[in-house]
Amino acid sequence: MGSSQRSVGSLCHPWADPFRDDVMVACALNPLDETFQDSPVIIIEVLSESTRRTDEAEKREAYLAIETFEAYVLMEQTVKSAVVYTRGDSGFVRREYGAGQAARLPIENLTLDLDRAYEGVG
């Protein structure tokens, strides 16, 4: 997913950065010559054996502290399973999703359908 892709009519853009996170959605973009986004809204990480500890601990704590941040999605690599942290009135709420379920994400009525996300995996 390249930095130039976005939904038609949307102000939010998906970003992929191999050095930071798997997918990032940002609505207020930094200048195009910068290689990072400092106001992400959603970040999706695909868990692997080598990244699980960092994604579930250090990255989660850092991302949830960002003022603009609304959702952190941790997806398993080969099993239809995701943990989604979404911002609520009193902090972030953790929810688990599996096969046949869709996670509602907090921007533009966006949902993550796990069956579709895992098509061709396994």
Secondary structure, DSSP 8 states (H G I E B T S, - for coil): --TT---TT-S-EEEEETTTEEEEEESS---TT-S--SSEEEEEEE--TTTHHHIIIIIHHHHHT-TT--EEEEE-SSSSEEEEEEEETTEEEEEEEETT-EEE-SSTT-EEEHHHHTTT--
